[in-house]
């Protein structure tokens, strides 16, 4: 049961203007490539439910969240037809909690076969009548130790095989995701080698399994380069919602 979320006109005008500005930049870059439109995922982590309601009332339906508890709370407060994307670090012990969220649309940070099996099992147990959760396999293309994501070819292929198998009914393979290294992502104008690596993985997997995977790469600092290199989606937070508060000061209501 959702509740009525209120907001003020000044914040509404500000957010809508910023969203449209970012969307227009993405559409312009996308049109220059003469390919299918690139989707914009509005990353609303640590932002209040009222900000999401503003963009929802503007017609936006897909939002990205990084923290499981915050996503759980927001999903209960906000409209049921929002398509939530989980884009934070995926912990094995949180797979059950995520799988319980009825309108969880996509998990973009799947980084192990074990977690894929946990998600499938939990979705089948708690929300068997809801649509299968789309999953992007996160690949650590920068090989940074602090970043999540698969790197080993066998692990990647094993995870793809499970997601495509009959054994798996409640989650499905949709694409690949990466986060570019800070240095590379702030080198404007140059080809992003981390994005190039993800494109290589897409080609390799598509050729082997007959898939046509989407790519999720590019954030506020590097989305133009991601579009040039063939992403299907960019994940933008700060350029839409503004600077985030510290986690311990963030409020949902």
FIMAR-657822 format. One record per residue (C-alpha): residue number from 1; residue in one letter; chain; x, y, z. Coordinates in steps of 0.1 Angstrom, whole numbers, plus 5000, padded with zeros to 4 digits. Example, Ala and Ser with C-alpha at 12.3 -4.5 7.8 and 13.67 -1.06 7.14 Angstrom:
+-----+----+----+------+------+------+
:   i : aa : ch :   c1 :   c2 :   c3 :
+-----+----+----+------+------+------+
:   1 :  A :  A : 5123 : 4955 : 5078 :
:   2 :  S :  A : 5137 : 4989 : 5071 :
+-----+----+----+------+------+------+
//
This chain:
+-----+----+----+------+------+------+
:   i : aa : ch :   c1 :   c2 :   c3 :
+-----+----+----+------+------+------+
:   1 :  X :  A : 5000 : 5000 : 5000 :
:   2 :  X :  A : 5016 : 5033 : 4989 :
:   3 :  X :  A : 5010 : 5066 : 5005 :
:   4 :  X :  A : 5006 : 5100 : 4990 :
:   5 :  X :  A : 5041 : 5117 : 4989 :
:   6 :  X :  A : 5040 : 5155 : 4987 :
:   7 :  X :  A : 5066 : 5179 : 4975 :
:   8 :  X :  A : 5071 : 5216 : 4968 :
:   9 :  X :  A : 5069 : 5233 : 4934 :
:  10 :  X :  A : 5104 : 5248 : 4936 :
:  11 :  X :  A : 5120 : 5214 : 4940 :
:  12 :  X :  A : 5097 : 5200 : 4913 :
:  13 :  X :  A : 5108 : 5226 : 4888 :
:  14 :  X :  A : 5144 : 5221 : 4896 :
:  15 :  X :  A : 5144 : 5183 : 4893 :
:  16 :  X :  A : 5123 : 5182 : 4861 :
:  17 :  X :  A : 5146 : 5208 : 4845 :
:  18 :  X :  A : 5178 : 5188 : 4855 :
:  19 :  X :  A : 5163 : 5155 : 4844 :
:  20 :  X :  A : 5153 : 5169 : 4810 :
:  21 :  X :  A : 5187 : 5186 : 4806 :
:  22 :  X :  A : 5205 : 5152 : 4812 :
:  23 :  X :  A : 5180 : 5133 : 4790 :
:  24 :  X :  A : 5185 : 5158 : 4761 :
:  25 :  X :  A : 5223 : 5154 : 4763 :
:  26 :  X :  A : 5219 : 5117 : 4762 :
:  27 :  X :  A : 5195 : 5118 : 4733 :
:  28 :  X :  A : 5218 : 5142 : 4714 :
:  29 :  X :  A : 5248 : 5119 : 4718 :
:  30 :  X :  A : 5227 : 5088 : 4710 :
:  31 :  X :  A : 5213 : 5104 : 4678 :
:  32 :  X :  A : 5249 : 5113 : 4667 :
:  33 :  X :  A : 5256 : 5075 : 4668 :
:  34 :  X :  A : 5225 : 5068 : 4647 :
:  35 :  X :  A : 5216 : 5038 : 4669 :
:  36 :  X :  A : 5187 : 5029 : 4692 :
:  37 :  X :  A : 5180 : 5054 : 4720 :
:  38 :  X :  A : 5201 : 5050 : 4752 :
:  39 :  X :  A : 5180 : 5047 : 4783 :
:  40 :  X :  A : 5186 : 5069 : 4813 :
:  41 :  X :  A : 5185 : 5053 : 4847 :
:  42 :  X :  A : 5179 : 5079 : 4874 :
:  43 :  X :  A : 5200 : 5069 : 4904 :
:  44 :  X :  A : 5180 : 5080 : 4935 :
:  45 :  X :  A : 5201 : 5065 : 4963 :
:  46 :  X :  A : 5201 : 5086 : 4995 :
:  47 :  X :  A : 5175 : 5109 : 4981 :
:  48 :  X :  A : 5140 : 5113 : 4996 :
:  49 :  X :  A : 5109 : 5095 : 4983 :
:  50 :  X :  A : 5095 : 5130 : 4974 :
:  51 :  X :  A : 5123 : 5134 : 4947 :
:  52 :  X :  A : 5114 : 5101 : 4932 :
:  53 :  X :  A : 5077 : 5110 : 4933 :
:  54 :  X :  A : 5084 : 5142 : 4914 :
:  55 :  X :  A : 5101 : 5124 : 4885 :
:  56 :  X :  A : 5074 : 5097 : 4887 :
:  57 :  X :  A : 5047 : 5123 : 4882 :
:  58 :  X :  A : 5069 : 5136 : 4853 :
:  59 :  X :  A : 5066 : 5102 : 4837 :
:  60 :  X :  A : 5098 : 5085 : 4848 :
:  61 :  X :  A : 5094 : 5048 : 4858 :
:  62 :  X :  A : 5129 : 5034 : 4863 :
:  63 :  X :  A : 5151 : 5043 : 4893 :
:  64 :  X :  A : 5184 : 5029 : 4906 :
:  65 :  X :  A : 5191 : 5022 : 4943 :
:  66 :  X :  A : 5224 : 5011 : 4960 :
:  67 :  X :  A : 5212 : 4999 : 4994 :
:  68 :  X :  A : 5189 : 4970 : 5000 :
:  69 :  X :  A : 5171 : 4984 : 5031 :
:  70 :  X :  A : 5166 : 5018 : 5014 :
:  71 :  X :  A : 5152 : 5001 : 4983 :
:  72 :  X :  A : 5128 : 4980 : 5004 :
:  73 :  X :  A : 5114 : 5011 : 5022 :
:  74 :  X :  A : 5110 : 5031 : 4991 :
:  75 :  X :  A : 5093 : 5003 : 4972 :
:  76 :  X :  A : 5067 : 5001 : 4999 :
:  77 :  X :  A : 5061 : 5039 : 4999 :
:  78 :  X :  A : 5061 : 5046 : 4962 :
:  79 :  X :  A : 5039 : 5035 : 4933 :
:  80 :  X :  A : 5039 : 4998 : 4924 :
:  81 :  X :  A : 5046 : 5003 : 4887 :
:  82 :  X :  A : 5081 : 5017 : 4893 :
:  83 :  X :  A : 5107 : 4994 : 4879 :
:  84 :  X :  A : 5135 : 4994 : 4905 :
:  85 :  X :  A : 5171 : 4986 : 4895 :
:  86 :  X :  A : 5195 : 4975 : 4922 :
:  87 :  X :  A : 5229 : 4988 : 4914 :
:  88 :  X :  A : 5248 : 4984 : 4947 :
:  89 :  X :  A : 5272 : 4958 : 4958 :
:  90 :  X :  A : 5253 : 4925 : 4960 :
:  91 :  X :  A : 5258 : 4905 : 4992 :
:  92 :  X :  A : 5248 : 4868 : 4993 :
:  93 :  X :  A : 5229 : 4873 : 5025 :
:  94 :  X :  A : 5208 : 4901 : 5009 :
:  95 :  X :  A : 5196 : 4881 : 4979 :
:  96 :  X :  A : 5165 : 4869 : 4998 :
:  97 :  X :  A : 5156 : 4905 : 5008 :
:  98 :  X :  A : 5159 : 4917 : 4972 :
:  99 :  X :  A : 5140 : 4888 : 4958 :
: 100 :  X :  A : 5110 : 4896 : 4980 :
: 101 :  X :  A : 5105 : 4931 : 4964 :
: 102 :  X :  A : 5076 : 4926 : 4940 :
: 103 :  X :  A : 5086 : 4953 : 4915 :
: 104 :  X :  A : 5123 : 4947 : 4915 :
: 105 :  X :  A : 5129 : 4948 : 4878 :
: 106 :  X :  A : 5167 : 4945 : 4874 :
: 107 :  X :  A : 5198 : 4936 : 4894 :
: 108 :  X :  A : 5227 : 4951 : 4876 :
: 109 :  X :  A : 5254 : 4939 : 4899 :
: 110 :  X :  A : 5252 : 4901 : 4898 :
: 111 :  X :  A : 5288 : 4889 : 4904 :
: 112 :  X :  A : 5287 : 4852 : 4911 :
: 113 :  X :  A : 5270 : 4820 : 4902 :
: 114 :  X :  A : 5263 : 4813 : 4938 :
: 115 :  X :  A : 5243 : 4846 : 4941 :
: 116 :  X :  A : 5224 : 4838 : 4909 :
: 117 :  X :  A : 5213 : 4805 : 4924 :
: 118 :  X :  A : 5203 : 4822 : 4956 :
: 119 :  X :  A : 5183 : 4849 : 4938 :
: 120 :  X :  A : 5165 : 4823 : 4917 :
: 121 :  X :  A : 5156 : 4802 : 4947 :
: 122 :  X :  A : 5144 : 4831 : 4968 :
: 123 :  X :  A : 5123 : 4847 : 4940 :
: 124 :  X :  A : 5107 : 4813 : 4934 :
: 125 :  X :  A : 5099 : 4810 : 4971 :
: 126 :  X :  A : 5087 : 4846 : 4979 :
: 127 :  X :  A : 5074 : 4861 : 4946 :
: 128 :  X :  A : 5068 : 4832 : 4921 :
: 129 :  X :  A : 5040 : 4850 : 4904 :
: 130 :  X :  A : 5060 : 4882 : 4897 :
: 131 :  X :  A : 5080 : 4887 : 4865 :
: 132 :  X :  A : 5115 : 4872 : 4865 :
: 133 :  X :  A : 5142 : 4896 : 4877 :
: 134 :  X :  A : 5164 : 4908 : 4849 :
: 135 :  X :  A : 5201 : 4904 : 4857 :
: 136 :  X :  A : 5232 : 4921 : 4844 :
: 137 :  X :  A : 5265 : 4903 : 4851 :
: 138 :  X :  A : 5289 : 4928 : 4866 :
: 139 :  X :  A : 5324 : 4925 : 4851 :
: 140 :  X :  A : 5354 : 4941 : 4868 :
: 141 :  X :  A : 5370 : 4955 : 4836 :
: 142 :  X :  A : 5394 : 4977 : 4855 :
: 143 :  X :  A : 5408 : 4949 : 4876 :
: 144 :  X :  A : 5407 : 4971 : 4907 :
: 145 :  X :  A : 5407 : 4951 : 4939 :
: 146 :  X :  A : 5381 : 4973 : 4956 :
: 147 :  X :  A : 5355 : 4968 : 4929 :
: 148 :  X :  A : 5331 : 4940 : 4926 :
: 149 :  X :  A : 5326 : 4920 : 4894 :
: 150 :  X :  A : 5337 : 4888 : 4877 :
: 151 :  X :  A : 5370 : 4886 : 4857 :
: 152 :  X :  A : 5375 : 4849 : 4851 :
: 153 :  X :  A : 5362 : 4836 : 4818 :
: 154 :  X :  A : 5350 : 4803 : 4832 :
: 155 :  X :  A : 5331 : 4819 : 4860 :
: 156 :  X :  A : 5315 : 4844 : 4836 :
: 157 :  X :  A : 5305 : 4816 : 4812 :
: 158 :  X :  A : 5292 : 4794 : 4840 :
: 159 :  X :  A : 5270 : 4822 : 4852 :
: 160 :  X :  A : 5257 : 4829 : 4817 :
: 161 :  X :  A : 5249 : 4792 : 4813 :
: 162 :  X :  A : 5229 : 4790 : 4845 :
: 163 :  X :  A : 5210 : 4822 : 4837 :
: 164 :  X :  A : 5200 : 4807 : 4803 :
: 165 :  X :  A : 5192 : 4773 : 4816 :
: 166 :  X :  A : 5159 : 4756 : 4823 :
: 167 :  X :  A : 5170 : 4751 : 4859 :
: 168 :  X :  A : 5166 : 4789 : 4863 :
: 169 :  X :  A : 5130 : 4802 : 4861 :
: 170 :  X :  A : 5128 : 4833 : 4883 :
: 171 :  X :  A : 5157 : 4855 : 4871 :
: 172 :  X :  A : 5169 : 4861 : 4835 :
: 173 :  X :  A : 5200 : 4873 : 4818 :
: 174 :  X :  A : 5196 : 4908 : 4804 :
: 175 :  X :  A : 5231 : 4923 : 4800 :
: 176 :  X :  A : 5265 : 4932 : 4813 :
: 177 :  X :  A : 5275 : 4961 : 4836 :
: 178 :  X :  A : 5308 : 4977 : 4846 :
: 179 :  X :  A : 5321 : 5007 : 4865 :
: 180 :  X :  A : 5351 : 5024 : 4849 :
: 181 :  X :  A : 5381 : 5033 : 4869 :
: 182 :  X :  A : 5382 : 5069 : 4883 :
: 183 :  X :  A : 5412 : 5079 : 4863 :
: 184 :  X :  A : 5400 : 5065 : 4830 :
: 185 :  X :  A : 5365 : 5078 : 4835 :
: 186 :  X :  A : 5378 : 5114 : 4840 :
: 187 :  X :  A : 5400 : 5113 : 4809 :
: 188 :  X :  A : 5375 : 5131 : 4787 :
: 189 :  X :  A : 5378 : 5126 : 4750 :
: 190 :  X :  A : 5398 : 5094 : 4751 :
: 191 :  X :  A : 5384 : 5060 : 4745 :
: 192 :  X :  A : 5376 : 5044 : 4778 :
: 193 :  X :  A : 5395 : 5011 : 4779 :
: 194 :  X :  A : 5372 : 4997 : 4807 :
: 195 :  X :  A : 5342 : 5002 : 4785 :
: 196 :  X :  A : 5360 : 4987 : 4755 :
: 197 :  X :  A : 5367 : 4956 : 4776 :
: 198 :  X :  A : 5329 : 4953 : 4784 :
: 199 :  X :  A : 5321 : 4956 : 4747 :
: 200 :  X :  A : 5346 : 4928 : 4740 :
: 201 :  X :  A : 5329 : 4906 : 4767 :
: 202 :  X :  A : 5295 : 4913 : 4750 :
: 203 :  X :  A : 5309 : 4901 : 4717 :
: 204 :  X :  A : 5324 : 4870 : 4732 :
: 205 :  X :  A : 5293 : 4860 : 4751 :
: 206 :  X :  A : 5269 : 4869 : 4722 :
: 207 :  X :  A : 5290 : 4848 : 4698 :
: 208 :  X :  A : 5291 : 4818 : 4721 :
: 209 :  X :  A : 5256 : 4818 : 4734 :
: 210 :  X :  A : 5236 : 4835 : 4707 :
: 211 :  X :  A : 5225 : 4863 : 4730 :
: 212 :  X :  A : 5222 : 4900 : 4723 :
: 213 :  X :  A : 5232 : 4915 : 4757 :
: 214 :  X :  A : 5225 : 4951 : 4767 :
: 215 :  X :  A : 5253 : 4971 : 4782 :
: 216 :  X :  A : 5251 : 4993 : 4813 :
: 217 :  X :  A : 5281 : 5016 : 4816 :
: 218 :  X :  A : 5286 : 5053 : 4821 :
: 219 :  X :  A : 5277 : 5076 : 4849 :
: 220 :  X :  A : 5277 : 5114 : 4854 :
: 221 :  X :  A : 5315 : 5118 : 4846 :
: 222 :  X :  A : 5318 : 5095 : 4817 :
: 223 :  X :  A : 5283 : 5088 : 4801 :
: 224 :  X :  A : 5291 : 5106 : 4768 :
: 225 :  X :  A : 5321 : 5083 : 4762 :
: 226 :  X :  A : 5299 : 5053 : 4772 :
: 227 :  X :  A : 5274 : 5063 : 4746 :
: 228 :  X :  A : 5301 : 5066 : 4719 :
: 229 :  X :  A : 5313 : 5031 : 4728 :
: 230 :  X :  A : 5279 : 5015 : 4726 :
: 231 :  X :  A : 5262 : 5014 : 4760 :
: 232 :  X :  A : 5224 : 5007 : 4762 :
: 233 :  X :  A : 5219 : 5025 : 4795 :
: 234 :  X :  A : 5236 : 5052 : 4815 :
: 235 :  X :  A : 5232 : 5056 : 4853 :
: 236 :  X :  A : 5230 : 5092 : 4864 :
: 237 :  X :  A : 5225 : 5104 : 4899 :
: 238 :  X :  A : 5242 : 5136 : 4909 :
: 239 :  X :  A : 5236 : 5155 : 4876 :
: 240 :  X :  A : 5198 : 5149 : 4881 :
: 241 :  X :  A : 5193 : 5150 : 4919 :
: 242 :  X :  A : 5223 : 5171 : 4930 :
: 243 :  X :  A : 5249 : 5163 : 4957 :
: 244 :  X :  A : 5239 : 5134 : 4980 :
: 245 :  X :  A : 5239 : 5138 : 5018 :
: 246 :  X :  A : 5261 : 5115 : 5039 :
: 247 :  X :  A : 5245 : 5082 : 5043 :
: 248 :  X :  A : 5239 : 5087 : 5081 :
: 249 :  X :  A : 5220 : 5119 : 5073 :
: 250 :  X :  A : 5199 : 5107 : 5044 :
: 251 :  X :  A : 5161 : 5106 : 5050 :
: 252 :  X :  A : 5135 : 5088 : 5030 :
: 253 :  X :  A : 5106 : 5109 : 5043 :
+-----+----+----+------+------+------+
//
